[in-house]
Amino acid sequence: MKRFSSSKRAVNNVVKGEIKWELRPGGMLVQKRDMGDASSGPMIKIKVSHGAFHHDITVPAQSTFGDLKKDLVQETGLEPKEQRLLFQGKEKDDEECLHMVGVKDMSKVVLLEDPASKERKLEEMKRNQSVLKACEEVAKVRAEVVQLSDKVNALEGIVHGGTKVNEKELLGLTELLMVQLLQLDTIEANGEAKVQRRAEVRRAQRLVDTLDNMKARNSNPFSSSGKSEAFECASPAFPSSTRITHDWEVFD
């Protein structure tokens, strides 16, 4: 009983001489290991099986399974929290030491991806595929809108030059742009695809607004100077004998 009490005190970081003790999984009391001890100790090669892949990892013999996980990040692309390490059919905690559970040179360790992490990656993959599909659909609409934009710009130059264009042509372009706007509205987009869709909606809407302005201008194709002349011609011509005054007569 006294020996147990002495061990318990050692676990609570009581120093006996120059030696510190700590309790390892399984209840074994061992000398506390400094961080520098692992790197300065003997090295062992561990064969890690990860599905169809096999990795040979060389680590200090006194490393923990948590240390081994860090070394496996570069080899597997899995973060430590995404890894599960099994030795002799049992999953090991990060704090457990390799040498304490019997891992030796050329020992085999099995690496499994954490199920929750795997599920998150599958969901992320589905989202990425959905975004990619939406981007492709937006790109198709963009190609159509660009072609319509060229036609709108060409007609705009004609109308601004004072020449009338066929009203049906303006209406036809407007209808085609509205079709593209409806197509954009049916695309379920998130992330980057949503940003691209919004940009195309604005582009198509600006073209529709341009066509509306062209319709109004097309009904009166005169330039600003032409309009002035038109108003001058429309002014009534008074006889030369008529005298214009600013005298007003009040009617009761």
C-alpha positions in Angstrom: 0.0 0.0 0.0 2.9 2.3 0.8 4.4 1.5 -2.6 1.2 2.5 -4.4 1.2 5.8 -2.5 4.7 6.5 -3.5 3.8 5.8 -7.2 0.9 8.1 -7.0 3.1 10.9 -5.7 5.4 10.3 -8.6 2.6 10.7 -11.0 1.8 14.1 -9.6 5.3 15.2 -10.7 7.1 14.6 -7.4 10.8 14.4 -8.2 12.7 11.6 -6.6 16.4 12.6 -6.9 16.9 13.5 -10.6 14.1 11.2 -12.0 10.6 12.3 -12.8 7.8 9.7 -13.3 4.6 9.5 -15.3 1.7 7.1 -15.7 1.3 5.5 -19.1 -1.9 3.9 -20.5 -2.5 0.6 -18.9 -1.4 1.9 -15.5 2.3 1.4 -16.0 4.6 3.9 -14.2 7.6 4.8 -16.2 10.3 7.4 -16.2 9.1 10.7 -17.7 10.4 11.2 -21.2 11.7 14.6 -22.3 11.0 15.9 -25.8 14.6 15.7 -26.7 14.9 12.0 -25.8 12.8 10.8 -28.7 14.9 12.5 -31.4 18.2 11.4 -29.8 17.1 7.8 -29.3 17.2 4.9 -31.8 15.2 5.1 -35.0 12.8 2.4 -36.3 11.0 1.9 -39.6 7.3 1.4 -39.5 5.2 0.0 -42.3 1.9 1.9 -42.5 -0.9 0.4 -44.5 -3.4 2.9 -45.8 -6.0 1.1 -48.1 -4.1 0.1 -51.2 -1.1 2.3 -50.3 1.8 1.4 -48.1 4.2 3.9 -46.5 7.5 3.3 -44.8 8.0 5.8 -42.1 11.2 6.2 -40.0 10.6 7.7 -36.6 12.4 7.7 -33.2 11.5 4.5 -31.3 10.1 6.5 -28.3 7.7 8.6 -30.5 4.0 8.7 -29.7 1.2 7.7 -32.2 0.4 11.4 -32.3 4.0 12.0 -33.6 3.5 9.3 -36.2 0.3 11.0 -37.4 2.2 14.2 -38.0 4.8 12.4 -40.1 2.0 10.8 -42.1 0.4 14.1 -43.1 2.8 14.7 -46.0 2.5 11.1 -47.1 -1.2 10.8 -47.0 -2.6 14.3 -47.2 -4.7 13.6 -44.1 -4.5 15.9 -41.1 -3.8 14.2 -37.7 -7.4 14.7 -36.6 -8.5 12.8 -39.7 -6.4 9.8 -39.0 -7.0 6.6 -37.0 -4.0 4.4 -36.3 -4.5 0.7 -35.4 -1.8 -1.6 -34.1 -2.5 -5.3 -33.6 -6.2 -4.6 -34.3 -6.7 -1.9 -31.7 -6.9 1.8 -32.2 -4.3 3.8 -30.4 -4.5 7.1 -28.7 -2.2 10.0 -29.6 -0.5 10.0 -26.2 0.5 6.3 -26.4 4.2 5.6 -27.1 5.1 3.3 -29.9 7.7 1.3 -27.8 5.3 1.0 -24.9 2.7 -1.0 -26.9 5.3 -3.2 -28.7 5.9 -1.3 -31.9 9.3 -2.2 -33.1 11.4 -1.9 -36.3 9.4 -3.1 -39.3 6.2 -3.3 -37.3 2.9 -2.8 -39.2 0.4 -0.1 -38.4 -2.9 0.3 -40.1 -4.1 3.8 -41.0 -7.9 4.5 -41.4 -9.5 7.8 -42.4 -11.9 9.1 -39.8 -15.5 8.3 -41.0 -16.7 11.8 -40.1 -13.9 13.4 -42.0 -14.5 11.1 -44.9 -18.2 12.1 -44.9 -17.3 15.8 -44.9 -15.0 15.4 -47.8 -17.7 13.6 -49.8 -20.1 16.4 -49.1 -17.5 19.0 -50.1 -16.8 17.1 -53.3 -20.5 17.1 -54.1 -20.7 20.8 -53.5 -17.6 21.4 -55.7 -19.2 19.3 -58.5 -22.4 21.3 -58.2 -20.5 24.6 -58.4 -18.6 23.4 -61.4 -21.8 22.3 -63.2 -23.4 25.7 -62.4 -20.3 27.5 -63.7 -20.6 25.6 -67.0 -24.2 26.5 -67.4 -23.5 30.2 -66.7 -20.7 30.0 -69.3 -23.1 28.9 -71.9 -25.4 31.8 -71.2 -22.5 34.1 -71.2 -21.6 33.1 -74.7 -25.1 33.8 -75.9 -25.2 37.2 -74.2 -21.9 38.2 -75.7 -23.2 37.5 -79.2 -26.4 39.5 -78.5 -24.2 42.3 -77.0 -22.4 42.7 -80.3 -25.7 43.1 -82.2 -27.0 45.6 -79.6 -23.8 47.7 -79.9 -24.0 47.7 -83.7 -27.7 48.9 -83.7 -26.9 51.5 -81.0 -24.3 53.0 -83.3 -26.9 53.2 -86.1 -29.5 54.8 -83.9 -27.1 57.3 -82.4 -26.2 58.3 -86.0 -29.7 59.5 -86.5 -30.9 56.5 -88.6 -34.0 54.6 -87.8 -33.8 50.8 -87.5 -36.4 48.2 -87.8 -38.5 48.1 -84.6 -39.0 44.4 -84.8 -35.2 43.9 -84.7 -35.1 45.8 -81.4 -38.0 43.8 -80.0 -36.4 40.5 -81.1 -33.1 41.2 -79.3 -35.0 42.2 -76.2 -36.9 38.9 -76.3 -33.7 36.9 -76.7 -32.1 38.7 -73.8 -35.1 38.0 -71.6 -34.8 34.3 -72.5 -31.2 34.3 -71.3 -32.3 36.1 -68.1 -34.9 33.4 -67.5 -32.2 30.7 -68.1 -29.9 32.3 -65.5 -32.8 32.3 -63.0 -33.1 28.5 -63.3 -29.5 27.9 -62.5 -28.9 26.8 -58.9 -25.6 28.4 -58.0 -23.5 28.8 -54.9 -20.0 30.2 -54.3 -18.1 31.3 -57.4 -21.0 30.2 -59.6 -23.3 32.5 -57.9 -20.9 35.4 -58.4 -20.7 34.6 -62.1 -24.4 34.3 -62.5 -25.0 37.7 -60.9 -22.5 39.3 -63.2 -24.3 37.9 -66.3 -27.7 39.0 -65.0 -26.4 42.5 -64.7 -24.8 42.4 -68.2 -28.1 41.1 -69.8 -30.2 43.6 -67.9 -28.0 46.5 -69.0 -28.4 45.4 -72.6 -32.2 45.3 -72.2 -32.1 48.8 -70.8 -30.0 49.9 -73.7 -32.5 48.5 -76.1 -35.4 50.3 -74.3 -33.5 53.6 -74.7 -32.9 52.8 -78.4 -36.6 52.2 -78.9 -37.4 55.7 -77.5 -34.6 57.3 -79.6 -35.6 55.3 -82.7 -39.1 56.9 -82.6 -37.4 60.3 -83.0 -34.0 59.7 -84.7 -33.1 63.4 -85.0 -30.0 64.6 -83.3 -30.1 67.4 -80.8 -29.6 70.0 -83.5 -32.2 68.3 -85.6 -34.7 68.5 -82.8 -34.1 72.2 -82.5 -34.7 72.8 -86.1 -37.9 70.7 -85.9 -39.2 72.9 -83.2 -38.4 76.0 -85.1 -40.3 74.8 -88.1 -43.2 74.0 -86.0 -43.5 77.6 -84.6 -46.5 79.5 -86.0 -45.7 82.2 -88.6 -47.3 85.5 -87.6 -48.2 88.1 -90.3 -45.8 91.0 -90.6 -48.6 93.4 -89.5 -49.1 91.6 -86.3 -47.5 93.3 -83.3 -46.6 91.1 -80.3 -46.8 92.7 -76.9 -46.6 91.5 -73.4 -49.8 93.3 -72.4 -52.2 91.0 -70.7 -56.0 91.4 -70.4 -57.7 90.2 -67.4 -61.1 88.5 -67.9 -63.6 88.5 -65.2 
